[in-house]
Amino acid sequence: MLYYNPIYSDLTLPERHRFPILKYAMLKQQIERLGLAEHILINHQKATPAQLNLCHHVDYVNSFCQGTMSAPDIKRMGFPWSENLVERTLLSVGASIHAAHQALEQGFAANLSGGYHHAYADKATGFCIFNDLAIAACDLIDKGKAETILILDCDVHQGDGTAAILKGRSDIITCSLHCEQNFPRLKEQSDYDFALPKGTRDSQYLDTLEQALSLCTRLHNPDIILYNAGADIYVQDELGNFAISLEGVFLREELILSFCQQQHIPLMCALGGGYQRDLASLVDVHTQLFRALLRSNLLK
């Protein structure tokens, strides 16, 4: 199942704002053209306060939801605050939670948004407000659905918020494969960090990913993998710094899907980052996940 809501692209932002808010609606159309329309579910289930509080401080959750954040906090968040932003955020995080439960039961699910890995327990940073994959992992464990979970973060930027929130937990393993010379300047310590140099190309990236997957699954035997499928590893991404080709992105997705299928590990995917102003090109990068999915037997 592919979780989506039109509100993902329904957010008014200032002119020339850096976040490509329209990519979600365009990606949905592209997925429909691939013949996957029947697998798209319009999600109406929001993350609850209790679910948000599994990873975030009560005061921070309330300040965002009630619109009482300070001006510096709003600036660090990267979005102007609005009631629509609150609605969008709760629906997007809710979709990741429900997709994780669905994946555990059916083997695969994805959220066409999500991957908010820069969100900390007490603050928003880098366009990330609530850390959806951390919350989804904690919710699965809190409800007794899983004992060990791997969060595999392949966004080009380190999953600093995820690492900080889940630090010290042995039941949720954090693995970040990212560019060393990129945001955030000060990195957190994940359970496993694979920091690759600026200009990394396909072969080195894919070899490292295969090693990371094999290592983490062999040592921890996770019940499910929650995957942040960032499109910003692509060579033309304006905030990326890697030199990964479009074929390399496709091979990344194929590697992860195939690995999980062969190892019988359920997989949930979130869309992650991507920052090309050429939205058609950006959507094409995100679409590689769904092209690889078509070649798999994971959608039922």
C-alpha positions in Angstrom: 0.0 0.0 0.0 1.2 3.5 -0.9 -0.1 6.1 1.6 -0.9 9.6 0.3 -2.9 12.7 1.0 -3.4 15.7 -1.3 -2.5 18.0 1.6 1.2 16.9 1.1 1.4 19.5 -1.7 -1.3 21.9 -0.3 0.9 24.3 1.6 1.3 27.9 0.8 5.0 28.9 1.0 6.8 32.1 0.2 8.0 32.7 -3.3 11.3 30.9 -4.1 11.0 28.9 -0.9 13.6 26.1 -1.0 11.2 23.2 -0.2 9.7 21.6 -3.3 6.2 21.3 -2.0 4.6 20.4 -5.3 6.6 17.3 -5.8 4.2 15.0 -3.9 1.2 15.6 -6.2 3.4 15.2 -9.3 4.9 12.0 -7.9 1.4 10.6 -7.3 0.5 11.3 -10.9 3.8 9.6 -12.1 3.0 6.5 -9.9 -0.5 6.3 -11.5 1.1 6.4 -14.9 3.3 3.5 -13.9 0.1 1.5 -13.4 0.2 1.5 -9.6 -3.0 3.6 -9.0 -4.8 0.8 -7.3 -2.2 0.6 -4.6 -2.5 4.3 -3.5 -4.5 4.8 -0.3 -5.6 8.3 0.7 -4.7 8.4 4.3 -7.0 10.3 6.8 -5.5 9.1 10.0 -3.5 11.6 11.9 -0.7 10.9 14.4 -2.2 11.2 17.9 -0.6 13.3 20.8 0.2 10.0 22.6 2.1 8.8 19.5 4.0 12.1 19.1 4.9 12.0 22.7 6.7 8.7 22.3 9.6 10.7 20.8 8.8 14.4 21.4 8.5 16.6 24.5 4.9 17.5 25.4 5.7 21.2 25.6 7.2 21.1 22.1 4.3 19.2 20.6 1.8 21.6 22.2 3.7 24.7 21.0 3.7 23.5 17.4 0.1 22.3 17.4 -1.2 25.4 19.1 0.8 27.9 17.2 2.8 29.3 20.1 6.3 28.6 18.8 8.9 31.4 19.1 10.1 33.3 16.0 13.6 31.7 16.2 12.0 28.2 16.5 9.9 28.9 13.4 12.9 30.1 11.5 14.8 27.0 12.4 11.9 24.8 11.3 12.1 26.3 7.8 8.3 26.7 7.2 6.0 29.5 8.2 3.6 28.2 10.8 0.0 27.7 9.8 -3.0 25.6 10.8 -2.6 23.9 7.5 1.0 23.0 8.3 -0.2 21.4 11.5 -2.8 19.4 9.6 -0.3 18.3 7.0 2.3 17.3 9.5 -0.1 15.2 11.6 -1.5 13.4 8.5 2.0 12.8 7.1 3.3 11.3 10.4 0.1 9.3 10.8 0.7 7.9 7.3 4.2 6.7 8.2 2.9 5.1 11.4 0.1 3.2 9.6 2.4 2.3 6.7 4.8 0.7 9.2 2.0 -1.4 10.7 0.9 -2.3 7.2 4.4 -3.3 6.1 4.8 -5.5 9.1 1.6 -7.4 8.2 1.9 -7.4 4.4 5.6 -7.2 3.8 5.8 -3.7 2.2 4.2 -0.3 2.4 5.3 3.3 1.7 4.4 6.8 2.6 4.7 9.3 -0.3 5.9 11.8 2.2 7.8 11.4 5.4 11.5 10.9 6.3 11.6 13.8 8.7 15.0 12.7 10.2 16.2 16.2 11.3 13.4 16.6 13.9 14.7 16.4 17.5 12.7 15.6 20.6 12.3 19.3 21.5 12.7 21.2 18.2 12.1 21.3 14.4 15.1 21.7 12.1 15.7 21.4 8.3 12.0 21.2 7.3 11.4 18.4 9.8 8.9 18.9 12.6 8.1 15.5 14.1 10.4 12.5 13.4 8.0 10.1 11.7 10.2 7.0 11.4 11.3 7.2 15.0 7.7 7.6 16.1 6.6 4.7 13.9 9.3 2.5 15.3 8.4 3.4 18.9 4.7 2.9 18.2 5.3 -0.6 16.8 7.3 -1.6 19.9 4.9 0.1 22.3 2.0 -1.9 20.8 4.0 -5.1 21.0 4.2 -5.6 17.2 8.0 -5.7 17.0 11.0 -6.4 19.2 13.8 -5.0 17.1 13.6 -2.4 14.3 16.2 -1.1 11.9 15.9 2.5 10.6 17.9 2.7 7.4 18.5 6.3 6.5 19.8 6.8 2.9 19.1 10.5 2.6 22.3 12.4 1.7 22.1 14.3 5.0 22.8 12.5 8.3 19.7 11.4 10.3 20.8 13.5 13.3 17.4 13.9 14.9 16.7 10.2 14.6 20.1 9.3 16.2 19.6 11.8 19.1 16.0 10.7 19.9 16.8 7.0 19.8 20.2 7.2 21.5 20.7 4.4 24.1 17.9 2.2 22.8 18.9 -1.3 21.9 15.6 -2.2 20.3 15.7 0.4 17.6 18.9 0.4 15.5 19.8 3.6 13.6 22.0 3.4 10.5 22.7 6.5 8.4 24.5 6.4 5.0 25.2 10.0 4.2 27.6 12.6 2.8 30.3 13.6 5.4 30.7 17.2 4.0 27.0 18.2 4.2 24.3 19.4 6.6 24.1 19.1 9.5 27.5 20.5 10.3 27.6 18.9 13.7 26.6 15.2 13.4 25.0 13.1 16.0 26.2 9.5 16.6 23.9 6.8 15.1 24.4 3.2 16.0 26.0 2.9 12.6 27.2 5.8 10.5 28.6 5.4 7.0 29.9 8.8 6.1 31.0 9.0 2.5 33.0 11.8 0.9 31.8 14.5 -1.4 31.6 13.2 -5.0 30.9 9.6 -4.1 29.9 7.6 -7.2 27.6 4.7 -7.8 29.9 1.7 -7.2 31.3 3.0 -3.9 27.9 4.0 -2.7 26.2 0.7 -3.6 29.1 -1.4 -2.1 28.8 0.6 1.2 25.0 0.2 1.3 25.3 -3.6 0.8 27.8 -3.8 3.6 25.7 -1.7 5.9 22.5 -3.7 5.2 24.3 -7.0 5.7 26.1 -5.9 8.9 23.0 -4.4 10.6 20.7 -7.3 9.7 23.2 -10.0 10.6 23.9 -8.4 14.0 20.4 -7.4 15.0 18.0 -9.5 13.0 15.3 -6.8 12.8 11.6 -7.6 12.5 11.2 -4.7 10.1 13.3 -2.1 8.3 12.0 1.5 8.1 13.8 3.1 5.1 14.3 6.8 4.4 14.6 6.8 0.6 16.1 10.3 0.1 16.4 11.4 -3.6 19.1 14.0 -2.7 21.9 11.5 -3.4 21.4 12.2 -7.1 24.3 14.1 -8.9 22.1 17.0 -9.9 20.5 17.6 -6.5 21.3 21.2 -5.4 21.8 20.3 -1.7 23.4 16.9 -2.3 27.2 16.7 -3.0 27.2 13.1 -4.2 27.7 12.1 -7.8 25.2 9.3 -8.0 23.6 8.7 -11.4 19.9 8.1 -12.0 20.7 4.4 -12.7 22.6 4.4 -9.3 19.4 5.6 -7.5 17.4 2.8 -9.2 20.1 0.2 -8.3 19.9 1.5 -4.6 16.2 0.9 -4.5 16.5 -2.5 -6.3 19.2 -3.6 -3.9 17.2 -2.7 -0.8 13.9 -4.2 -2.1 15.7 -7.4 -3.2 17.6 -7.8 0.0 14.5 -7.4 2.2 12.6 -9.8 -0.1 15.4 -12.5 0.0 15.8 -12.1 3.8 12.0 -12.0 4.4 12.3 -8.7 6.3 9.2 -6.4 6.0 10.1 -3.0 4.5 8.4 0.4 5.0 9.6 3.3 2.9 9.3 7.1 3.4 10.1 9.5 0.6 12.9 11.6 2.2 14.6 14.7 0.8 15.2 16.0 -2.7 16.0 19.5 -3.7 16.1 20.2 -7.4 14.2 23.3 -8.6 13.5 21.3 -11.7 10.5 19.4 -10.3 10.1 17.0 -13.2 13.7 15.9 -12.8 13.3 15.6 -9.0 10.1 13.5 -9.4 11.9 11.3 -11.8 14.5 10.5 -9.1 11.8 9.7 -6.5 10.1 7.5 -9.1 13.0 5.1 -9.3 11.8 3.5 -6.0 8.5 2.7 -7.7 10.1 1.5 -10.9 12.1 -0.9 -8.8 9.0 -1.8 -6.9 7.3 -2.8 -10.2 10.1 -5.3 -10.8 9.7 -6.8 -7.4 6.8 -8.9 -6.0 6.3 -6.8 -2.9 3.0 -5.0 -3.8 0.1 -7.3 -3.2 
